[in-house]
Amino acid sequence: MLRLLGSAPVRDDEERPYWSQRSWQLSAGFVAVVLVVGLFALLVKPDDAQETSSTQSVRIDAGPGQRPDGCQTDDSAQGAPVRAPNDVTWRELNGGSIPVSRSAGPRVLGGPLLWCFAHTPMGAVLAANVIPRQLSGRDWAQVAERQITPGEDREIFVSMRATYVEPAGTQSVASLAGFSLVSYSDSAATVRILMSFTQGMAVTEYTVAWSGGDWKIKPLPSGDLHTAIIPMSTSSGFIMWKV
């Protein structure tokens, strides 16, 4: 677990799973991993985003080279991002805020699944920020089934998440502050997430894979969705969401 003592964050010898860290719960398990376990909050969709009913069966997988039904994106922006998209807005989700972009995604909002990311570097970044955050809500199992790559690693994550009990006590809440694209290809990307606490900053990494026509979180062999959370003293090298 990441605890905040004095003015700087320090790590315990053994970290708790990301979903147990309220700071992580901001991203839903994601914030980065950082996220706040809570009820799924209603999102207000971007002006031209599509919306599906929470009671509707949503098909978000497609065959090779295809996009799922109802998912359309502009995938022309293949350069590495140098700044956050101009069209980013912030939406409440599971106790925290997530970035949403009309150009990069998620393009389909509503119900427990926020999906349809552009097949671009920025689309991968948005997926790494949004999907984990959804996993702190009550519909985490459906999110895991649809938006985590299938395999033994996912099964390990599901087993750990299903048996997790939120400990008593209050933890410091973190927010999504910035990102850095470590690597990118058409099939996979690694994204570093910078989190901001009242007492300081911390960083972790997520890997996303292009699977079934959309970006999905690819777990570590341990079942964890992200790497160890490391305290940071500077935001140098990161693209900040808000300037």
N, C-alpha and C positions, 0 to 999 in steps of 0.2 A: 504494500500500500504506500501511497505517497502521502506523507504527513507534513504539515506545515508547522515548523517550530521557529519561533522568533520571526526573523524577517526573510528567511530563505527556506525553500522546500527541501526535505531530505527523505531518503528512502529507507524503509524498514528492511531487515535482512531478507524477509520473505514478503513479496508483494501480493496483495489480494487481487483476485480477478478484476478486470477492468470494470465490470458492471457493478462491483461493490464500491467503487470510488465515485462519490457523488460528483466529483470534478469530472470524472469520465462520463458520468451519466449525462452530462451536457451533450454529449455526442451520442449518447445512447450506448452506451457501451462504447460509444465511439468517441465521444469526443475525442473523441479522441481519444475519445477516448476518454472520455471524460464525461461522464454522463450521469444524468440524474434519473434514478429509478422513479418512475411516476406514471400516471395515466397518460394515454395518448392524447395530445392536445390537438384541437381542430386547426388545420392549416388553411390559410387564405391563399388560393392559387394565384399565380401570376396572371396578368390580363389575358394572355393567349395560350395558357397551359390547358391541357385536357384534364378532366376529372372523372373518376369512376366512383360508383357507390360503394360504401364500406360493406354492403351486403351482397355485392355483385361478385361472381367468380371471375377473378382476374387472370388472364393468360399472359405471362411475362417471359415465356421461353419461346424460342424460334429455332428453326433448322439452321445449318451452317450458311453463313453469308446473308441471313435474313434478319429482319427486325420483328419483334413481337407485334401482334395486332394493336393498332392504335398508337404506335410509337413512331414518331417521325422527328428526326434531328438533322441539323446542318453539320456535317462532319468535315467541312473544308478547312477548319482552323487546326492544322496539324503541327504548328510550331510550339515550342516549349513556352509556357506562360511567363510573362515578365511582370504582370500585374493582375489583380483580381478583375474579373469581368465588370464592365460598367453597369450591367443589368442585374447585379446581385441585389436581392432583398433578403431580409431576415425573417424567419418564421419560427413561432414557438412550437416546440415538440418535446414531450416528456420532461418538462421542467426546465428546458434550456432553449437556446436559439440555434438554428441551422441556416447556412447560406443556400439560397435557391436562385438559379439563373435560368432565364428563358432560353438562352442560347446553349448552355451546357447541361442543364438538368438540375433536379429531376423534372422531366416534362409532364409526367402523369402524377397528379397529386390526389389524395383522397383515400379513405380507408386506412388500413394498417401498412400499406405498401406505397412507398414513394420511389418511383423508378423511371426508366427511360432516360438514360444519360447519353450525351453525345459521345460518339466513338472517336474521341480526341483526348489530348493530354489534359485539358481543362475538365472534360467530362469525367476522367478518371479521378481527378482531384475532388470534384464534387461528390462522387460516389464514396470516396474514402472518408469524407466528412459527414455525409448524411446517413448512410446505411447503418454504421455502428450505433448511431444515436437512436435509431428505431428499436434496437435490441434491448433497450431498458424499459420498454413499455409492456403492457399486458399481452400484446400480440406478438411477442418476440419469437415464438415458435414458428408462426407463419412466415415472418420475415426471414428467419434462419433457413427455412425450407426453400424459399424462393430467391434469396439474395446472398446466400453464402454458397460457394462452389461445393458441389456434392463430393462425398468421399468420407473416409475414416476420420479425417481431421474435423469435419463438420459434426460427425456423430459424437466425437469426444467433447466438442464445444457444447452440443445440445445436452449431453449428460451432465456436464458441470453446471450449466446454466439452470437446468431443471432442479438441481438439488441445492442450489445456492440459497442461503438465508441472509437477508440484509442484517448486519450487526447493529446493535443499539448505539446511539451516539450521533453527534452531528459532525460532518466533515466539511472542510472548506470547498466551496463550489468554484469550478474553473470554467472558463469560456474559450471558445475557439478564437485564436488570435491570428494565426497565419499558417502558411504551408510552404513546402519545398518539394518539388518533383525530383526524386532521386534517380529514377529510371523510367523509361517508357518504351513500349512497343505496341503493335496492334493487338497483342494477346495478353499483355500484363503490364502493370505499372506499380511502382513503390512510391508512397507518398509519406513525407514527414509532416506531422501535425504539431503545431506550436500551441500550447495551452497557456492561458493567463490566469493566475490566482491573485488574490489580494496581496499575498506575501511574495509573489515571484512568478516564474514561468517554468514550464516543463515541456518535454518533447517525447513523442513516440512515433512508430512507423506502422503503416498498414500496407498490405499488398492487395491489389484488386486484379481480377482476371476477366477477360472478355469471354463470356459463357452464355449460350442461349440468346445471343443478340443484345446483351446489355452487360455493364460492368457489375461484378459481384465481389464480395470480400473473399479473399483466399486465406484460410486460417493457417497458423503455424502447425507443425506436426504435433505439438503439445495440445492443440485445440484452442489455444489463445488466439485472439484476433489481431493482436498487436504486439510489438516488441516491448521490452522493459521501458518504464517511464523514467526519464532522466531529467534532473533539474537543469535549467538553463539560466545563464546570467545575462544573455543578450539575445536580441531578435535578429542579429546580423545573419544574412544568408537566407532569410525567410521573406516570402511575399506576404504582406499584412492584408488581412481582410478589410480592415477599416483604417483609413489614414486621415 
